[in-house]
Amino acid sequence: MQLSPLTAISPIDGRYNRTTQQLADYFSEYALIKYRLKVEVAYLIALSEKRFFKLDIKTKKALRLLVDNFTESDALQIKQTEAITNHDVKAVEYFLKEKLTALGVTDITEWIHFGLTSQDINNTAIPMLWKDAVEFEYLPQLINLQQHLYLLAQQWKTVPMLARTHGQAASPVMLGKEIMVFVDRLENQIQLFSYIPFTGKFGGATGNFNAHHVAFPQTNWKKFADQFLEDKLGLQRQQYTTQIEQYDTLAAHFDAIKRINNILIDLCRDVWSYISVDYFKQQTKKGEIGSSAMPHKVNPIDFENAEGNLGMANAILEHLSAKLPISRLQRDLTDSTVLRNIGVPMAHIAISFKSIEKGLGKLILNEPKLKADLDNNWAVVAEAIQTILRRENYPKPYEALKDLTRGKNAIDKATIHAFIQTLHIPAKIKKELKSITPHNYTGVK
C-alpha cells in the first residue's frame, strides 16, 4: 500500500497527521539530509574564509541557494546515491561535489568534508534541527499554552472552591490560584530549560583533529571549530569528545521536557477530576457523540488524549536520555539508530498540546456546583476557628474542634454557630468567628 494517513503504521503520521506534519521540516529523513548539506556548505565556505582556497562570491551564493532551495527531489537523488554507497553522509558529500562540478568549480571539490568524519556532520546537523524545532515549534506552543492557563487563572481568580487534600474536603482556595500553580510550575521549568545549551561535536575521527592537524599543523583548529560552530551554526562546541558527541546536554533537554510533560499530566488529571465532580461543564458541538451507548455523556476526551500522548512521549524521552550518553569506547552505532527517533516524542507532545488547548477551550465554569460544595462543607472552617482561639489563648481549641467535626456527617452553619455560642470568649471574638464561611475562608488573595 502507498503510504498515507490511512495506511501509516504510526498514528503520528496517520490519525494525527494534520497536527504533526509541520514537524517534518525538522525530523524527517528529508530534513536531516538538508541539515547535513547545510553543515557541509557552511564548513566549505568557512574553510575558504580561512584562506585555504578561494571561493568567489558567485559560488558562495550558489552554494547557499543550494541549501535554501533544497527539494525533495534533491533528497531523493542523495538517497539513490546512498543505495550505492551504503553511507548516508558520504552521499551528501558526493551530491555537493556534483553540484560544484555543474557550476564549473572543480578545483576545490576535495575540500568538501575535509578532515571530517560523518559524526562531525551528524552531531552538528541534529543539534541544529533540534534547536530549530525547539525554538520555532515546541517553546512557542508551550508558552502559548502557559498563556492560555494564565488568562483562565485571571478569569477565575475570585472564584472560591473547596480544596481536597488526600481526596478529603480541605481549606478552600481560589480556582484561579490553583490554575496559577501550573502557570508558575511551567514558568520555572521553561527558565531551567533555557539554561541548557545546544551543543555539537566537531573534531575529526576521534575528537582530536588528527587529519586537520597533520595537514596544517600551524592552524589552531580548536579555535577555528569553536568559531565555526558558534558563528555559523549557532551551537557551542564540546571541547573533549570521542568520535561522537557527549549527548549529555541533549539528554538534559529530554529530561527537562519530561518534567514539563509531568506538569501537564498533572494538569490534565486535575481538570479531568474537576469535570468529574461537575465543577466544569463542557461545550458541545453539534453532531459530536460522547458515548456510543449513553447519549447524555460529554467525556473529557481531550485531557485523556493529552495524558496518553504525554505518557508516550515520556517513555521515549526516558530511553533517549538514558541511552544516548552511553557508548562503547570511542563509538558504537546505537546512537545513530536512537537519534532518528527524537522527533517521535515531539510529535506526541504536539498532539497533547493541541488536545489540552482544545479541552481548555471547552470548559464552562459551573459556579452553582462550586458554591453548593462549599455550602455543604462547613467543617472546613474549623481550622480557622481553632487558629483564632489559639491566638486568644483558649484552652485546647484543636481538640474541641476535632470532637465537634471529625467523622461527623451533619456539620452545617447552624452547627458551627451553635458551637461558637457555647465558647467562653468575648462577644467580639464570637462575632469574628461567625463571620468566617467556606466562601470567604480562602487565604491571601
C-alpha positions as CSV (number, residue, x, y, z in Angstrom):
1,M,0.0,0.0,0.0
2,Q,1.1,3.6,-0.7
3,L,1.9,5.5,2.5
4,S,-0.9,7.9,3.5
5,P,-2.5,9.0,6.7
6,L,-4.8,5.9,6.3
7,T,-2.0,3.4,5.8
8,A,0.6,4.8,8.1
9,I,1.7,2.4,10.9
10,S,2.1,5.2,13.5
11,P,-0.8,7.4,14.5
12,I,1.7,10.3,14.4
13,D,1.7,10.1,10.6
14,G,-1.8,8.6,10.4
15,R,-4.6,9.7,12.6
16,Y,-2.8,12.8,13.8
17,N,-1.0,13.8,10.6
18,R,-2.6,17.2,10.4
19,T,-1.2,18.1,13.9
20,T,2.3,16.7,13.4
21,Q,3.1,17.3,9.7
22,Q,4.9,20.6,10.3
23,L,7.5,18.6,12.3
24,A,8.6,17.0,9.1
25,D,10.6,20.2,8.5
26,Y,12.9,19.1,11.3
27,F,12.7,15.4,11.9
28,S,12.1,13.7,8.6
29,E,14.7,12.0,6.5
30,Y,14.5,14.9,4.1
31,A,15.1,17.4,6.9
32,L,18.1,15.5,8.2
33,I,19.7,15.4,4.7
34,K,19.1,19.1,4.3
35,Y,20.7,20.0,7.6
36,R,23.7,17.8,6.8
37,L,24.0,19.7,3.5
38,K,23.8,23.0,5.4
39,V,26.7,22.0,7.6
40,E,28.8,20.8,4.7
41,V,28.2,24.0,2.8
42,A,28.9,26.2,5.8
43,Y,32.1,24.3,6.5
44,L,33.3,24.6,2.9
45,I,32.7,28.4,3.0
46,A,34.3,28.7,6.4
47,L,37.5,27.0,5.0
48,S,37.6,29.4,2.1
49,E,37.2,32.4,4.5
50,K,40.2,30.9,6.4
51,R,42.0,31.2,3.1
52,F,42.8,27.6,2.5
53,F,41.4,28.1,-1.0
54,K,39.5,30.8,-3.0
55,L,35.7,30.8,-3.4
56,D,34.2,33.6,-5.3
57,I,31.1,35.5,-4.2
58,K,29.0,34.0,-7.1
59,T,29.9,30.4,-6.0
60,K,29.2,31.2,-2.3
61,K,25.8,32.5,-3.3
62,A,25.0,29.4,-5.4
63,L,26.0,27.1,-2.5
64,R,23.8,28.9,-0.1
65,L,20.9,28.8,-2.5
66,L,21.5,25.1,-2.9
67,V,20.6,24.8,0.8
68,D,17.8,27.3,0.8
69,N,16.1,25.8,-2.3
70,F,16.8,22.2,-1.4
71,T,13.9,20.0,-2.6
72,E,12.6,16.5,-2.0
73,S,13.9,15.6,-5.5
74,D,17.4,16.6,-4.3
75,A,16.9,14.5,-1.2
76,L,15.8,11.6,-3.4
77,Q,18.9,11.9,-5.5
78,I,21.0,11.7,-2.4
79,K,19.1,8.6,-1.2
80,Q,19.7,7.0,-4.6
81,T,23.4,7.6,-4.2
82,E,23.2,6.2,-0.7
83,A,21.7,3.0,-2.1
84,I,25.1,2.5,-3.9
85,T,27.5,3.8,-1.2
86,N,25.6,2.4,1.7
87,H,26.7,5.6,3.6
88,D,24.3,8.4,4.1
89,V,26.8,11.2,4.9
90,K,29.1,10.3,2.0
91,A,26.1,10.5,-0.3
92,V,25.6,14.1,0.7
93,E,29.3,14.8,0.0
94,Y,29.0,13.3,-3.5
95,F,25.9,15.4,-4.1
96,L,27.7,18.6,-3.2
97,K,30.6,17.6,-5.4
98,E,28.3,17.1,-8.4
99,K,26.7,20.5,-7.8
100,L,30.1,22.2,-7.7
101,T,31.1,20.4,-10.8
102,A,27.9,21.5,-12.5
103,L,28.8,25.1,-11.6
104,G,32.1,24.7,-13.3
105,V,34.0,24.7,-10.0
106,T,36.1,21.5,-10.0
107,D,39.4,22.6,-8.3
108,I,38.0,22.7,-4.7
109,T,35.8,19.6,-4.6
110,E,38.2,17.7,-2.4
111,W,37.9,20.4,0.3
112,I,34.3,19.2,0.8
113,H,34.2,17.2,4.1
114,F,38.0,18.0,4.6
115,G,39.4,16.2,7.6
116,L,35.9,15.3,8.9
117,T,34.2,12.1,10.0
118,S,30.5,11.5,9.5
119,Q,29.7,12.4,13.1
120,D,31.1,15.9,12.7
121,I,28.2,16.4,10.3
122,N,25.6,14.4,12.2
123,N,26.5,15.8,15.6
124,T,26.0,19.3,14.3
125,A,23.1,18.7,11.9
126,I,21.0,17.0,14.5
127,P,21.6,19.6,17.3
128,M,20.7,22.3,14.7
129,L,17.5,20.7,13.7
130,W,16.7,20.0,17.3
131,K,17.4,23.7,18.2
132,D,15.2,24.9,15.4
133,A,12.3,22.6,16.3
134,V,12.6,23.7,20.0
135,E,12.7,27.4,19.2
136,F,10.2,27.5,16.3
137,E,7.7,24.8,17.4
138,Y,8.0,23.4,20.9
139,L,8.7,26.5,23.0
140,P,6.1,28.8,21.2
141,Q,3.4,26.2,21.6
142,L,4.3,25.6,25.3
143,I,4.4,29.4,26.0
144,N,1.0,29.8,24.2
145,L,-0.4,27.1,26.4
146,Q,1.0,28.7,29.5
147,Q,-0.5,32.0,28.5
148,H,-3.9,30.3,28.0
149,L,-3.7,29.0,31.5
150,Y,-2.7,32.4,32.8
151,L,-5.7,34.0,31.2
152,L,-8.0,31.4,32.8
153,A,-6.4,32.0,36.1
154,Q,-7.1,35.7,35.9
155,Q,-10.7,35.0,34.8
156,W,-11.3,32.7,37.8
157,K,-9.2,34.4,40.4
158,T,-12.2,35.5,42.5
159,V,-14.0,32.1,42.3
160,P,-13.8,30.2,45.7
161,M,-13.5,26.4,45.5
162,L,-13.4,23.6,48.0
163,A,-10.0,22.1,48.1
164,R,-9.3,18.4,48.5
165,T,-6.2,17.0,50.2
166,H,-6.0,13.2,50.3
167,G,-9.3,13.3,48.5
168,Q,-11.0,14.9,51.5
169,A,-12.5,18.3,51.9
170,A,-9.9,20.9,52.9
171,S,-9.4,24.6,53.4
172,P,-11.0,26.4,50.4
173,V,-8.9,28.0,47.7
174,M,-9.4,30.3,44.7
175,L,-9.8,28.4,41.5
176,G,-7.6,31.0,39.7
177,K,-4.8,30.3,42.2
178,E,-5.0,26.6,41.5
179,I,-4.5,27.3,37.8
180,M,-1.7,29.7,38.6
181,V,0.1,26.8,40.3
182,F,0.5,25.2,36.9
183,V,1.5,28.6,35.2
184,D,4.2,29.0,37.8
185,R,5.5,25.5,37.5
186,L,5.7,25.8,33.8
187,E,7.5,29.1,34.1
188,N,10.1,27.6,36.4
189,Q,10.8,24.7,34.0
190,I,10.9,26.9,30.9
191,Q,13.6,29.0,32.7
192,L,15.6,25.9,33.6
193,F,15.2,24.6,30.0
194,S,16.6,27.9,28.7
195,Y,19.8,27.4,30.6
196,I,20.7,24.2,28.8
197,P,22.9,25.0,25.8
198,F,22.7,23.5,22.3
199,T,26.0,21.8,21.7
200,G,27.7,19.9,18.9
201,K,30.7,17.8,18.3
202,F,33.3,18.8,15.7
203,G,36.8,17.4,16.0
204,G,37.5,14.7,13.4
205,A,37.5,10.9,13.6
206,T,38.2,10.6,17.3
207,G,37.8,14.2,18.5
208,N,41.4,15.3,18.2
209,F,41.5,16.9,14.8
210,N,44.1,14.3,13.8
211,A,43.6,14.8,10.0
212,H,43.3,18.6,10.2
213,H,46.5,18.8,12.3
214,V,48.6,16.6,10.2
215,A,47.7,18.5,7.1
216,F,48.0,22.0,8.6
217,P,49.9,21.8,12.0
218,Q,50.2,25.6,12.3
219,T,46.4,26.2,12.3
220,N,44.6,26.5,15.6
221,W,41.9,24.0,14.7
222,K,40.1,24.2,18.1
223,K,39.7,27.9,17.7
224,F,38.5,27.5,14.1
225,A,36.0,24.9,15.1
226,D,34.7,26.8,18.1
227,Q,34.1,29.9,16.0
228,F,32.6,27.9,13.2
229,L,30.0,26.2,15.4
230,E,29.1,29.3,17.3
231,D,29.1,31.9,14.5
232,K,27.9,29.7,11.5
233,L,25.8,27.0,13.2
234,G,24.6,28.6,16.4
235,L,26.0,25.8,18.6
236,Q,28.5,25.5,21.4
237,R,31.3,23.1,20.6
238,Q,32.0,20.3,23.0
239,Q,35.7,20.5,23.8
240,Y,36.5,16.9,24.6
241,T,34.7,14.1,22.7
242,T,35.2,10.7,21.2
243,Q,34.0,10.2,17.6
244,I,30.6,11.2,18.8
245,E,29.2,14.0,20.9
246,Q,28.7,13.5,24.6
247,Y,24.9,13.8,24.4
248,D,24.7,15.0,28.0
249,T,23.2,18.3,27.1
250,L,20.7,16.7,24.7
251,A,19.8,14.3,27.5
252,A,19.3,17.3,29.8
253,H,16.8,18.7,27.2
254,F,14.9,15.4,27.2
255,D,14.8,15.3,31.0
256,A,13.6,18.9,31.2
257,I,10.8,18.2,28.7
258,K,9.9,15.1,30.7
259,R,9.4,17.3,33.8
260,I,7.3,19.7,31.8
261,N,5.2,16.8,30.5
262,N,4.7,15.6,34.0
263,I,3.3,19.0,35.0
264,L,0.9,18.8,32.1
265,I,-0.2,15.3,33.0
266,D,-0.9,16.6,36.5
267,L,-2.9,19.5,34.9
268,C,-4.9,17.0,32.8
269,R,-5.7,14.8,35.7
270,D,-6.8,17.8,37.9
271,V,-9.0,19.2,35.2
272,W,-10.4,15.8,34.5
273,S,-11.2,15.5,38.2
274,Y,-12.9,18.9,38.3
275,I,-15.0,17.8,35.3
276,S,-15.9,14.6,37.0
277,V,-17.3,16.4,40.1
278,D,-19.2,18.8,37.8
279,Y,-17.1,21.9,38.6
280,F,-16.8,22.3,34.8
281,K,-19.3,21.6,32.1
282,Q,-18.0,21.2,28.5
283,Q,-19.2,23.0,25.4
284,T,-20.8,20.6,23.0
285,K,-20.5,20.6,19.2
286,K,-23.4,19.7,17.0
287,G,-23.0,16.2,15.6
288,E,-20.4,15.1,18.1
289,I,-21.0,11.9,20.2
290,G,-19.7,11.5,23.7
291,S,-20.6,7.8,24.2
292,S,-21.8,5.2,21.7
293,A,-24.2,3.9,24.4
294,M,-25.0,6.8,26.7
295,P,-26.4,9.8,24.8
296,H,-26.1,12.2,27.8
297,K,-22.3,11.9,28.2
298,V,-19.7,14.5,27.2
299,N,-16.5,12.8,28.0
300,P,-13.3,14.7,28.9
301,I,-11.5,13.0,26.0
302,D,-9.2,15.9,25.2
303,F,-7.5,15.7,28.6
304,E,-7.4,11.9,28.4
305,N,-5.9,12.1,24.9
306,A,-3.2,14.6,26.1
307,E,-2.3,12.4,29.1
308,G,-1.9,9.4,26.9
309,N,0.3,11.2,24.4
310,L,2.4,12.8,27.1
311,G,3.0,9.4,28.6
312,M,4.1,8.1,25.3
313,A,6.5,11.0,24.9
314,N,8.0,10.5,28.3
315,A,8.5,6.8,27.7
316,I,10.6,7.6,24.6
317,L,12.4,10.6,26.2
318,E,13.4,8.4,29.1
319,H,15.1,5.9,26.8
320,L,16.7,8.7,24.8
321,S,18.2,10.4,27.8
322,A,19.3,7.1,29.4
323,K,20.8,5.6,26.3
324,L,22.4,8.3,24.3
325,P,25.2,9.3,26.8
326,I,26.4,5.7,26.9
327,S,28.7,4.4,24.1
328,R,31.3,1.7,23.9
329,L,34.8,3.2,23.8
330,Q,35.2,5.8,21.1
331,R,31.8,4.9,19.5
332,D,29.3,2.4,18.5
333,L,26.3,2.8,16.2
334,T,23.5,2.6,18.7
335,D,23.3,6.4,19.0
336,S,22.6,6.7,15.2
337,T,19.6,4.4,15.4
338,V,18.2,6.1,18.5
339,L,18.7,9.7,17.3
340,R,16.5,9.1,14.3
341,N,13.6,8.9,16.8
342,I,13.9,12.2,18.6
343,G,11.0,13.6,16.5
344,V,8.6,11.0,17.8
345,P,8.2,12.3,21.4
346,M,8.0,15.8,20.0
347,A,5.1,14.7,17.8
348,H,3.3,13.1,20.7
349,I,3.8,16.4,22.6
350,A,2.4,18.4,19.7
351,I,-0.7,16.3,19.8
352,S,-1.1,16.7,23.5
353,F,-0.7,20.5,23.3
354,K,-3.4,20.7,20.8
355,S,-5.7,18.4,22.9
356,I,-5.1,20.5,26.1
357,E,-5.8,23.7,24.2
358,K,-9.0,22.2,22.8
359,G,-10.1,20.9,26.1
360,L,-9.4,24.2,27.9
361,G,-11.5,26.0,25.3
362,K,-14.5,23.8,26.0
363,L,-14.6,24.4,29.8
364,I,-17.7,26.2,31.2
365,L,-17.4,27.0,34.9
366,N,-20.3,25.6,36.9
367,E,-20.4,28.1,39.7
368,P,-23.6,26.8,41.4
369,K,-21.8,23.4,41.9
370,L,-18.7,25.0,43.4
371,K,-21.0,27.1,45.7
372,A,-23.0,24.0,46.7
373,D,-19.9,22.1,47.6
374,L,-18.7,24.9,49.9
375,D,-22.2,25.2,51.5
376,N,-22.1,21.5,52.2
377,N,-18.7,21.5,53.9
378,W,-18.8,23.9,56.8
379,A,-16.4,21.7,58.7
380,V,-13.5,23.3,56.7
381,V,-13.8,26.5,58.8
382,A,-12.8,24.5,61.9
383,E,-9.2,25.2,61.1
384,A,-9.9,29.0,61.1
385,I,-11.8,28.8,64.4
386,Q,-9.2,26.8,66.2
387,T,-6.5,29.1,64.9
388,I,-8.2,32.3,66.2
389,L,-8.9,30.5,69.5
390,R,-5.2,29.7,69.8
391,R,-4.5,33.4,69.2
392,E,-6.8,34.2,72.1
393,N,-5.0,31.5,74.3
394,Y,-8.2,29.5,74.6
395,P,-7.5,26.1,76.2
396,K,-7.2,23.1,73.8
397,P,-9.0,24.6,70.8
398,Y,-7.9,21.9,68.4
399,E,-9.3,19.1,70.5
400,A,-12.6,21.0,70.9
401,L,-13.0,21.4,67.1
402,K,-11.9,17.8,66.5
403,D,-14.6,16.5,68.8
404,L,-17.1,18.6,67.0
405,T,-16.3,17.9,63.4
406,R,-14.2,14.8,62.9
407,G,-16.1,11.9,61.3
408,K,-19.4,13.8,61.6
409,N,-21.9,14.0,58.7
410,A,-24.1,16.9,59.5
411,I,-21.8,19.9,60.1
412,D,-23.5,22.9,58.8
413,K,-23.6,26.6,59.5
414,A,-26.1,26.2,62.4
415,T,-23.8,23.5,64.0
416,I,-20.8,25.7,63.8
417,H,-22.5,28.8,65.1
418,A,-24.1,26.9,67.9
419,F,-20.6,25.6,68.9
420,I,-19.3,29.2,68.8
421,Q,-22.0,30.3,71.0
422,T,-21.0,27.9,73.8
423,L,-17.4,29.2,73.9
424,H,-16.4,31.3,76.9
425,I,-15.0,34.1,74.8
426,P,-15.8,37.8,74.4
427,A,-18.8,38.7,72.1
428,K,-16.4,40.5,69.7
429,I,-14.5,37.2,69.1
430,K,-17.7,35.3,68.7
431,K,-18.8,37.8,66.0
432,E,-15.4,37.4,64.3
433,L,-15.7,33.6,64.3
434,K,-19.2,33.7,62.9
435,S,-18.1,35.9,60.0
436,I,-16.0,33.1,58.7
437,T,-17.6,31.0,56.0
438,P,-16.4,28.4,53.5
439,H,-16.8,31.1,50.8
440,N,-14.5,33.7,52.4
441,Y,-12.0,31.4,54.2
442,T,-9.7,31.4,51.1
443,G,-6.5,32.9,52.4
444,V,-4.3,35.6,50.8
445,K,-5.8,37.0,47.6
